[in-house]
Amino acid sequence: MTKKFNAYIILVAIIILTFTSLSGCRNSKNISKETENKSSIEKIKDSGKIVIGTCADYPPYEFHKQIHGKDEIVGFDIEIAKEIAKDLDVELEIKDMDFKGLLGALQTGNVDFIIAGMTPTTERAKSVDFTKKYYEADQGFLIRTEDKEKYKSIEELKGMKVGAQKGTIQEEVALNKIENAQLKSLGKITDLVLELKNKKIEGIVLVKPVAEAYVNANPDLCLSYISFGKEDGVAIAVKKGNKELVDTMNKTIDRLVENKFLDNFIKNATMLSEE
């Protein structure tokens, strides 16, 4: 009788455990499904933070600066990102990486958006969604000061060794506008500047605000007389299909433009980059 009773108890316990396990799996699947069905904004708000991907060697857009003895990432792109986080009522987390790795980080979910002076090209728009453009600047050519009188037209750059940041629109500018350009593409502008100073290249294609920031920090560098015209403008990138997030960011951009905050961000970041 005791053996039968014990066997009965064991059988009941197994049945209870089985149902508990199945119920747990169902609940886990339901929770997972609920998470999948949430919008990107809901997921961001649930996490309490939004993660920005940037490449912080691009003053005055984004760059490193010692503030009160602490290394900080600053710039007008960062100020825009802070305003986006504020409008969503979440914290901002900044991830600094090579420009060429930004789109991959967005695709894999390591960052929620990219703000890094990125031009919304047709090719990039195949894999990401862009906000409206928030800024556009002239394209310039950074050279050594000793060569200032040497180059005065694009034609004089024919066959020259030039640099551009890898994965940027400036790569295309160099290849399309400089005949037979010997292009050196690197992930970091600071590395390109070093190449220029060491006479490994003759110049770097850069947007003028960025070139001017490097000129102000390096007396041995200057902007040439050459201009490649205006860039196509820069925008914020988010993962494909996140219209709600794009719309929210566009509202932030509209507010910053309308209230002249964006102009102040650009002005202050430019001044900070020159200190």
VOGU-3710 file (C-alpha; in Angstrom, 3 decimals, decimal comma):
1> mtkkfnayii> 0,000/0,000/0,000  2,842/2,323/0,878  4,642/1,621/-2,415  1,451/2,315/-4,406  0,867/5,509/-2,464  4,446/6,681/-3,059  4,128/5,897/-6,761  0,902/7,890/-6,851  2,575/10,881/-5,158  5,467/10,752/-7,637
11> lvaiiiltft> 3,057/10,585/-10,596  1,108/13,595/-9,306  4,343/15,524/-8,805  5,471/14,749/-12,373  2,125/15,911/-13,782  2,279/19,170/-11,786  5,848/19,830/-12,892  4,939/19,124/-16,520  2,006/21,534/-16,482  4,075/24,170/-14,645
21> slsgcrnskn> 6,824/23,832/-17,249  4,379/24,071/-20,155  2,685/27,055/-18,558  6,074/28,719/-18,059  6,976/28,141/-21,709  3,639/29,580/-22,818  4,121/32,640/-20,593  7,685/33,061/-21,856  6,481/32,836/-25,459  3,691/35,312/-24,739
31> isketenkss> 6,120/37,772/-23,132  8,513/37,342/-26,072  5,663/37,910/-28,533  4,497/41,002/-26,650  8,057/42,388/-26,764  8,308/41,716/-30,505  5,013/43,516/-31,106  6,154/46,646/-29,281  7,247/49,639/-31,343  10,846/50,822/-31,203
41> iekikdsgki> 9,778/53,837/-29,139  7,993/51,587/-26,607  11,116/49,414/-26,326  13,307/52,484/-25,831  11,000/53,855/-23,141  10,864/50,465/-21,410  14,670/50,354/-21,301  14,838/53,940/-20,028  17,582/54,895/-22,462  18,293/55,534/-26,133
51> vigtcadypp> 21,673/54,577/-27,599  23,375/56,782/-30,168  26,096/55,576/-32,519  28,603/58,220/-33,608  32,191/58,761/-34,740  33,593/61,436/-32,455  36,442/62,845/-34,532  34,335/65,231/-36,594  34,306/68,690/-34,964  32,048/70,610/-34,628
61> yefhkqihgk> 29,551/67,781/-35,293  30,953/65,392/-32,644  34,365/65,286/-30,990  36,232/64,554/-27,764  36,903/67,419/-25,390  38,324/67,695/-21,873  35,554/69,249/-19,746  36,506/69,893/-16,112  39,301/67,348/-16,439  37,039/64,655/-17,882
71> deivgfdiei> 36,989/63,384/-21,464  33,548/64,125/-22,926  31,994/63,616/-26,363  30,509/66,936/-27,425  29,326/68,729/-30,573  26,111/69,958/-32,099  25,096/66,449/-33,200  25,374/65,371/-29,567  23,202/68,307/-28,479  20,548/67,223/-30,985
81> akeiakdldv> 20,750/63,679/-29,612  20,273/64,995/-26,074  17,144/66,845/-27,165  15,769/63,672/-28,767  16,380/61,766/-25,520  14,725/64,569/-23,545  11,637/64,528/-25,777  11,380/60,749/-25,250  12,013/61,181/-21,503  14,907/58,701/-21,469
91> eleikdmdfk> 18,652/58,772/-20,800  21,165/59,116/-23,651  23,966/56,573/-24,037  26,763/57,368/-26,515  28,746/54,727/-28,389  31,811/55,997/-30,259  33,119/53,900/-33,168  34,623/54,068/-36,646  32,258/55,676/-39,149  32,355/52,586/-41,369
101> gllgalqtgn> 30,961/50,450/-38,507  27,949/52,615/-37,719  25,441/51,134/-40,172  26,328/47,605/-39,074  25,846/48,562/-35,419  22,405/49,940/-36,266  21,407/46,787/-38,150  22,443/44,513/-35,278  20,656/46,628/-32,669  23,806/47,775/-30,856
111> vdfiiagmtp> 22,614/51,359/-31,308  19,130/52,851/-31,704  20,131/55,620/-34,106  23,104/57,194/-35,847  23,936/60,869/-35,732  27,381/61,468/-37,166  27,252/64,057/-39,925  25,839/61,322/-42,180  24,580/62,159/-45,662  21,316/60,346/-46,546
121> tteraksvdf> 22,408/58,772/-49,830  20,163/56,560/-51,954  22,428/53,588/-51,271  22,256/54,024/-47,489  18,488/54,531/-47,659  18,161/50,945/-48,921  19,083/49,643/-45,476  18,087/52,459/-43,084  15,488/55,183/-42,714  16,506/58,830/-42,467
131> tkkyyeadqg> 15,017/61,862/-40,799  14,771/65,158/-42,644  18,084/66,916/-43,245  19,075/69,240/-40,434  22,305/70,826/-41,750  24,373/71,242/-44,897  27,827/72,716/-45,391  30,372/73,401/-48,135  32,946/70,776/-49,042  36,544/71,911/-48,659
141> flirtedkek> 40,083/70,618/-49,081  42,445/70,501/-46,093  46,145/70,886/-46,967  49,467/71,776/-45,360  49,956/75,521/-44,811  53,178/75,426/-46,817  51,131/74,345/-49,862  48,465/77,067/-49,648  49,500/78,764/-52,910  50,180/75,471/-54,645
151> yksieelkgm> 46,605/74,346/-55,376  43,928/76,731/-56,619  41,694/74,576/-58,813  40,335/71,037/-58,858  42,163/70,421/-62,149  45,498/70,888/-60,337  44,663/67,911/-58,118  44,735/65,448/-61,051  46,405/62,160/-60,063  47,107/63,418/-56,537
161> kvgaqkgtiq> 47,261/61,273/-53,390  44,301/62,492/-51,347  42,486/61,318/-48,247  38,850/60,932/-47,203  37,079/59,298/-44,309  36,059/55,739/-45,149  32,362/55,235/-45,855  31,580/58,944/-46,266  30,259/61,064/-49,098  33,709/62,697/-49,229
171> eevalnkien> 35,104/59,450/-50,623  32,737/59,791/-53,572  33,558/63,495/-53,968  37,273/62,705/-54,176  36,799/59,912/-56,706  34,209/61,710/-58,834  35,669/65,216/-58,897  39,438/64,622/-58,813  40,643/63,018/-62,021  42,676/59,836/-61,408
181> aqlkslgkit> 42,747/60,500/-57,673  44,938/58,156/-55,634  42,527/57,856/-52,754  43,470/56,801/-49,233  40,407/56,037/-47,102  40,712/55,656/-43,329  38,112/55,275/-40,599  39,365/58,181/-38,495  40,005/61,759/-39,649  42,703/62,090/-36,997
191> dlvlelknkk> 44,615/59,316/-38,798  44,171/61,123/-42,122  45,495/64,355/-40,587  48,571/62,457/-39,417  49,056/61,114/-42,951  48,782/64,674/-44,290  51,317/66,027/-41,811  53,715/63,193/-42,629  53,337/63,972/-46,358  51,847/60,570/-47,180
201> iegivlvkpv> 48,913/62,386/-48,829  48,583/65,920/-50,229  45,156/66,852/-48,913  41,904/65,672/-47,319  38,396/66,207/-48,678  36,294/67,448/-45,727  33,228/69,546/-45,072  34,458/73,063/-44,300  33,335/73,322/-40,640  35,306/70,166/-39,850
211> aeayvnanpd> 38,335/71,293/-41,885  38,251/74,681/-40,138  38,224/72,998/-36,724  41,392/71,072/-37,614  42,970/74,243/-39,014  42,299/76,087/-35,744  43,970/73,293/-33,795  46,905/72,873/-36,203  48,787/75,989/-37,429  50,628/73,851/-39,992
221> lclsyisfgk> 47,341/73,068/-41,775  45,006/75,302/-43,774  42,023/75,253/-46,098  42,908/75,480/-49,774  41,194/77,857/-52,194  39,450/74,839/-53,728  35,761/74,188/-53,043  33,838/71,083/-54,074  30,475/72,800/-53,602  27,817/72,093/-50,996
231> edgvaiavkk> 27,284/68,686/-49,465  23,882/67,034/-49,835  23,025/67,707/-46,208  23,118/65,448/-43,143  20,375/63,500/-41,376  19,778/60,994/-38,569  19,612/57,284/-39,450  17,386/54,686/-37,750  16,697/51,035/-38,462  14,475/50,385/-41,483
241> gnkelvdtmn> 10,736/50,487/-40,841  10,772/52,730/-37,751  8,507/55,482/-39,082  7,223/56,409/-35,609  10,787/57,014/-34,382  11,628/59,032/-37,512  8,501/61,163/-37,032  9,393/61,807/-33,390  12,922/62,856/-34,320  11,622/65,114/-37,089
251> ktidrlvenk> 9,453/66,893/-34,522  12,532/67,476/-32,381  14,455/68,817/-35,385  11,547/71,133/-36,293  11,452/72,477/-32,743  15,210/73,088/-32,663  15,162/74,871/-36,035  12,065/76,948/-35,255  13,424/78,126/-31,891  16,896/78,809/-33,338
261> fldnfiknat> 18,369/76,296/-30,897  20,128/74,438/-33,717  21,900/77,627/-34,815  23,119/78,092/-31,237  24,250/74,459/-31,006  26,330/74,871/-34,177  27,779/78,176/-33,026  28,661/76,908/-29,522  30,118/73,639/-30,801  32,272/75,501/-33,314
271> mlsee> 33,571/77,818/-30,591  34,236/74,858/-28,287  36,159/73,025/-31,001  38,395/76,070/-31,413  39,375/76,324/-27,747
//
